Amino acid sequence: MEVLSASVDSQFVHKIWDENELSKMTEGGVPFPMLADAAGRLGTAYGVYDDEAGVDVRGRFIIDPDGVIPVSYTHLRAHETVLDLVCRLLLGKKHTHV
């Protein structure tokens, strides 16, 4: 299994966020690659890009090896971390804090 994240933020913003915020929540910072999608192409492809705001709405997608998306989840839960959500989806729990 591979976990990736993507946002319209630059790699520099990701680095600062990882160093100043994520490292406080997860030892060693984020344990997976963060992709910069400044043009919003990935967000558009997955239906989560907001053209007016120029940002991606939070969305999570489990993509199998054949490229099929058996599970997708879009939300606006600003308080929920990616790790919380992945655990919740994989474990079937409503709230899981890592």
ChimeraX commands (.cxc) that place a marker at each C-alpha (Angstrom):
marker #1 position 0.00,0.00,0.00 radius 0.5
marker #1 position 1.19,3.52,-0.78 radius 0.5
marker #1 position -0.16,6.72,0.73 radius 0.5
marker #1 position 0.22,10.08,-1.03 radius 0.5
marker #1 position -1.20,13.51,-0.35 radius 0.5
marker #1 position -1.68,16.38,-2.78 radius 0.5
marker #1 position -2.69,19.99,-2.48 radius 0.5
marker #1 position -2.47,23.22,-4.43 radius 0.5
marker #1 position 0.24,24.36,-2.01 radius 0.5
marker #1 position 3.85,24.42,-3.19 radius 0.5
marker #1 position 6.53,22.02,-2.03 radius 0.5
marker #1 position 7.94,24.86,0.05 radius 0.5
marker #1 position 4.65,25.33,1.91 radius 0.5
marker #1 position 4.49,21.55,2.47 radius 0.5
marker #1 position 8.00,21.57,3.92 radius 0.5
marker #1 position 7.23,24.41,6.35 radius 0.5
marker #1 position 3.89,22.78,7.33 radius 0.5
marker #1 position 5.63,19.46,7.93 radius 0.5
marker #1 position 8.42,21.03,9.99 radius 0.5
marker #1 position 6.24,23.39,12.03 radius 0.5
marker #1 position 2.92,21.56,12.40 radius 0.5
marker #1 position 2.94,17.89,11.42 radius 0.5
marker #1 position 6.16,17.12,13.25 radius 0.5
marker #1 position 4.33,18.07,16.48 radius 0.5
marker #1 position 1.61,15.48,15.78 radius 0.5
marker #1 position 3.66,12.68,14.22 radius 0.5
marker #1 position 7.21,11.85,15.21 radius 0.5
marker #1 position 9.45,12.57,12.24 radius 0.5
marker #1 position 6.74,14.53,10.39 radius 0.5
marker #1 position 4.49,13.24,7.67 radius 0.5
marker #1 position 5.27,9.59,6.82 radius 0.5
marker #1 position 4.30,9.83,3.14 radius 0.5
marker #1 position 4.98,12.08,0.12 radius 0.5
marker #1 position 3.09,15.35,-0.24 radius 0.5
marker #1 position 2.54,16.30,-3.89 radius 0.5
marker #1 position 2.31,19.91,-5.04 radius 0.5
marker #1 position -0.56,20.42,-7.51 radius 0.5
marker #1 position -0.51,24.20,-8.01 radius 0.5
marker #1 position -2.61,24.02,-11.18 radius 0.5
marker #1 position -5.26,21.87,-9.49 radius 0.5
marker #1 position -5.05,19.10,-12.10 radius 0.5
marker #1 position -5.26,16.23,-9.61 radius 0.5
marker #1 position -8.06,17.92,-7.69 radius 0.5
marker #1 position -9.95,18.50,-10.92 radius 0.5
marker #1 position -9.45,14.88,-12.02 radius 0.5
marker #1 position -10.89,13.64,-8.72 radius 0.5
marker #1 position -13.66,16.24,-8.51 radius 0.5
marker #1 position -12.41,18.08,-5.43 radius 0.5
marker #1 position -10.92,21.25,-6.95 radius 0.5
marker #1 position -12.83,24.46,-6.24 radius 0.5
marker #1 position -12.17,26.78,-9.21 radius 0.5
marker #1 position -13.50,29.88,-7.47 radius 0.5
marker #1 position -11.39,29.47,-4.34 radius 0.5
marker #1 position -8.40,27.93,-6.12 radius 0.5
marker #1 position -8.15,25.15,-3.54 radius 0.5
marker #1 position -8.94,21.48,-3.16 radius 0.5
marker #1 position -11.78,20.45,-0.88 radius 0.5
marker #1 position -10.53,17.65,1.35 radius 0.5
marker #1 position -11.00,14.35,-0.40 radius 0.5
marker #1 position -9.65,10.85,0.18 radius 0.5
marker #1 position -9.50,8.11,-2.39 radius 0.5
marker #1 position -8.49,4.48,-2.10 radius 0.5
marker #1 position -7.27,3.41,-5.53 radius 0.5
marker #1 position -6.66,-0.26,-6.21 radius 0.5
marker #1 position -3.79,-1.55,-8.40 radius 0.5
marker #1 position -6.09,-1.53,-11.45 radius 0.5
marker #1 position -6.87,2.18,-10.99 radius 0.5
marker #1 position -10.39,1.53,-9.68 radius 0.5
marker #1 position -11.61,3.71,-6.78 radius 0.5
marker #1 position -13.63,1.42,-4.48 radius 0.5
marker #1 position -13.82,4.04,-1.73 radius 0.5
marker #1 position -13.84,7.81,-1.89 radius 0.5
marker #1 position -14.59,10.32,0.79 radius 0.5
marker #1 position -14.90,14.09,0.52 radius 0.5
marker #1 position -15.33,16.26,3.58 radius 0.5
marker #1 position -14.70,19.60,5.20 radius 0.5
marker #1 position -13.50,18.37,8.58 radius 0.5
marker #1 position -10.63,20.78,9.14 radius 0.5
marker #1 position -9.75,19.22,12.51 radius 0.5
marker #1 position -9.23,15.72,11.13 radius 0.5
marker #1 position -5.73,14.72,10.11 radius 0.5
marker #1 position -5.00,12.51,7.13 radius 0.5
marker #1 position -3.82,9.76,9.46 radius 0.5
marker #1 position -7.05,10.00,11.48 radius 0.5
marker #1 position -9.08,9.58,8.32 radius 0.5
marker #1 position -7.04,6.71,6.88 radius 0.5
marker #1 position -7.35,4.82,10.17 radius 0.5
marker #1 position -11.07,5.57,10.36 radius 0.5
marker #1 position -11.65,4.36,6.80 radius 0.5
marker #1 position -9.50,1.26,7.10 radius 0.5
marker #1 position -10.72,0.32,10.58 radius 0.5
marker #1 position -14.34,1.37,10.11 radius 0.5
marker #1 position -14.28,3.67,13.14 radius 0.5
marker #1 position -15.98,7.03,13.35 radius 0.5
marker #1 position -13.11,8.71,15.19 radius 0.5
marker #1 position -9.57,7.43,15.47 radius 0.5
marker #1 position -6.77,9.65,16.71 radius 0.5
marker #1 position -3.21,8.71,15.84 radius 0.5
marker link #1:1,2 radius 0.2
marker link #1:2,3 radius 0.2
marker link #1:3,4 radius 0.2
marker link #1:4,5 radius 0.2
marker link #1:5,6 radius 0.2
marker link #1:6,7 radius 0.2
marker link #1:7,8 radius 0.2
marker link #1:8,9 radius 0.2
marker link #1:9,10 radius 0.2
marker link #1:10,11 radius 0.2
marker link #1:11,12 radius 0.2
marker link #1:12,13 radius 0.2
marker link #1:13,14 radius 0.2
marker link #1:14,15 radius 0.2
marker link #1:15,16 radius 0.2
marker link #1:16,17 radius 0.2
marker link #1:17,18 radius 0.2
marker link #1:18,19 radius 0.2
marker link #1:19,20 radius 0.2
marker link #1:20,21 radius 0.2
marker link #1:21,22 radius 0.2
marker link #1:22,23 radius 0.2
marker link #1:23,24 radius 0.2
marker link #1:24,25 radius 0.2
marker link #1:25,26 radius 0.2
marker link #1:26,27 radius 0.2
marker link #1:27,28 radius 0.2
marker link #1:28,29 radius 0.2
marker link #1:29,30 radius 0.2
marker link #1:30,31 radius 0.2
marker link #1:31,32 radius 0.2
marker link #1:32,33 radius 0.2
marker link #1:33,34 radius 0.2
marker link #1:34,35 radius 0.2
marker link #1:35,36 radius 0.2
marker link #1:36,37 radius 0.2
marker link #1:37,38 radius 0.2
marker link #1:38,39 radius 0.2
marker link #1:39,40 radius 0.2
marker link #1:40,41 radius 0.2
marker link #1:41,42 radius 0.2
marker link #1:42,43 radius 0.2
marker link #1:43,44 radius 0.2
marker link #1:44,45 radius 0.2
marker link #1:45,46 radius 0.2
marker link #1:46,47 radius 0.2
marker link #1:47,48 radius 0.2
marker link #1:48,49 radius 0.2
marker link #1:49,50 radius 0.2
marker link #1:50,51 radius 0.2
marker link #1:51,52 radius 0.2
marker link #1:52,53 radius 0.2
marker link #1:53,54 radius 0.2
marker link #1:54,55 radius 0.2
marker link #1:55,56 radius 0.2
marker link #1:56,57 radius 0.2
marker link #1:57,58 radius 0.2
marker link #1:58,59 radius 0.2
marker link #1:59,60 radius 0.2
marker link #1:60,61 radius 0.2
marker link #1:61,62 radius 0.2
marker link #1:62,63 radius 0.2
marker link #1:63,64 radius 0.2
marker link #1:64,65 radius 0.2
marker link #1:65,66 radius 0.2
marker link #1:66,67 radius 0.2
marker link #1:67,68 radius 0.2
marker link #1:68,69 radius 0.2
marker link #1:69,70 radius 0.2
marker link #1:70,71 radius 0.2
marker link #1:71,72 radius 0.2
marker link #1:72,73 radius 0.2
marker link #1:73,74 radius 0.2
marker link #1:74,75 radius 0.2
marker link #1:75,76 radius 0.2
marker link #1:76,77 radius 0.2
marker link #1:77,78 radius 0.2
marker link #1:78,79 radius 0.2
marker link #1:79,80 radius 0.2
marker link #1:80,81 radius 0.2
marker link #1:81,82 radius 0.2
marker link #1:82,83 radius 0.2
marker link #1:83,84 radius 0.2
marker link #1:84,85 radius 0.2
marker link #1:85,86 radius 0.2
marker link #1:86,87 radius 0.2
marker link #1:87,88 radius 0.2
marker link #1:88,89 radius 0.2
marker link #1:89,90 radius 0.2
marker link #1:90,91 radius 0.2
marker link #1:91,92 radius 0.2
marker link #1:92,93 radius 0.2
marker link #1:93,94 radius 0.2
marker link #1:94,95 radius 0.2
marker link #1:95,96 radius 0.2
marker link #1:96,97 radius 0.2
marker link #1:97,98 radius 0.2
view
